[in-house]
Amino acid sequence: MSRLIFKTAFMIALLLLLVLMGMNNRQTVELSLPPLLSKTEKQPAAIMYFGFFAVGLLAGVVLTAGKSSKSKSE
């Protein structure tokens, strides 16, 4: 139970950091990724932060998915 509370508090802290970055970084930034994007993407920095956060979160979910809590006695 304490592990769930810790994970929830950690996620809230990350989301708070994301909100703070979005509020204070409104300038436009460029993302160039030649193998995947044919042209340079220009977006507000807050959108880029959110996108990178989402990709990292999804990568973490995929990497931790499949953990089984079954006991070996079955």
C-alpha positions in Angstrom: 0.0 0.0 0.0 2.8 2.4 0.8 4.4 1.6 -2.6 1.2 2.7 -4.3 1.2 6.0 -2.4 4.9 6.6 -3.2 4.2 5.9 -6.9 1.2 8.3 -6.9 3.1 11.0 -5.2 6.0 10.6 -7.7 3.6 10.8 -10.6 1.9 14.0 -9.2 5.4 15.6 -8.7 6.3 14.8 -12.4 3.0 16.2 -13.6 3.5 19.4 -11.5 7.0 19.8 -13.1 5.4 19.4 -16.5 2.8 22.0 -15.7 5.5 24.4 -14.5 7.6 23.9 -17.6 4.5 24.5 -19.8 3.6 27.7 -18.0 7.1 29.2 -18.2 8.3 28.0 -21.6 6.1 29.4 -24.3 8.7 30.1 -27.0 8.7 28.0 -30.1 11.3 25.3 -30.4 12.4 23.1 -33.4 12.7 19.4 -33.5 14.7 17.8 -36.3 14.7 14.1 -36.7 15.8 13.3 -40.3 15.2 9.5 -40.3 11.6 9.8 -39.1 10.5 13.4 -40.0 10.9 14.8 -43.5 10.7 18.4 -42.3 11.6 20.3 -39.1 8.7 20.5 -36.6 8.2 23.8 -34.9 6.0 23.7 -31.8 5.7 25.6 -28.5 8.1 24.2 -25.9 5.3 23.1 -23.6 3.9 20.8 -26.3 7.4 19.3 -26.9 7.8 18.7 -23.1 4.4 17.0 -23.0 5.2 14.8 -26.0 8.5 13.7 -24.6 6.9 13.0 -21.2 4.2 11.0 -22.9 6.7 8.9 -24.9 8.7 8.3 -21.8 5.7 7.3 -19.8 4.5 4.9 -22.5 8.0 3.4 -22.8 8.0 2.8 -19.0 4.6 1.2 -19.2 5.6 -1.1 -22.0 8.9 -2.1 -20.2 7.1 -2.9 -17.0 4.1 -4.6 -18.6 4.0 -8.4 -18.3 5.3 -8.6 -14.8 3.5 -11.5 -13.2 2.5 -11.6 -9.6 1.7 -15.3 -9.7 3.4 -17.5 -7.2 5.7 -20.3 -8.4 3.7 -22.9 -6.5 1.1 -23.2 -9.4 
